[in-house]
Amino acid sequence: MTKSSMTELRKIRKTVASEFPNDPALQQVHIAQRLIARQAASRGMTIPDYIRSLRKGPAARRLRVG
């Protein structure tokens, strides 16, 4: 991870910890959700479309050629 992405991760963790102070499991879920949302936005996709693209994997994408 780059230094800027580590800084962003720290910000996300701090925000989520303040929103859910006594529930570490829920914090982990929300951190993951925010990271997935950030990845989807960086690729110009919605969250469900991004997740579908991850499920398909590279082998499935190669089979659809042509």
N, C-alpha and C positions, 0 to 999 in steps of 0.2 A: 504494500500500500504506500502511496505517496504521503508526504507530510500533510498536504491539504486534505486528503481523504481521511487521514487519521484525526485531524482537527474536526472535520465534519462529524465523524463517528463519535468523538467525545461530546460534541454539542448535542447530538441525538440522544446519547446515553444520559446526559445530564437532564435534558428536557423530559425524557420518558421516566427517569427516576423521580423527578418532582411530580409527575402526573400520577404515578403508581408507586408510592414510597414503600409500601409494606408487602409488595408482591413481586419477587424477582422473576418468577415464571412469566407473569403477564408483561413485565418489562422486556423480557427476551422476545416475546411474540411481537410486541409493538416495535421494537428495534428492527426485527427482521422485516416487518411490514413496511417500515419507512425506507429501508435499504432497497427492497424490491421495487417500491414506488419510484425511488430515485433512478434505479437502473432502467425501468420502463420509460420514464420521462426522457432520459438521456437518449433513448433509441426512438423516441417519438411514437411509443406504443401505449396502449392502455395496459393496466395491470393484468387483466385476464388474457389479453393477446400475448403479452410477454411470457406469462406462465405457460401458455400453450406452445409457444416457440421453444421453451426449454424442454418440454415433455417430448417433443418430436425428435430432437437430437439430430446430429449431422447425418446419420445413416438414412433417416426418413426423408430428409431434404434432398439427398442425392437420388433417391428412387423416384422423386416427382419430376425429374428433368425430362422434358420432351413430351 
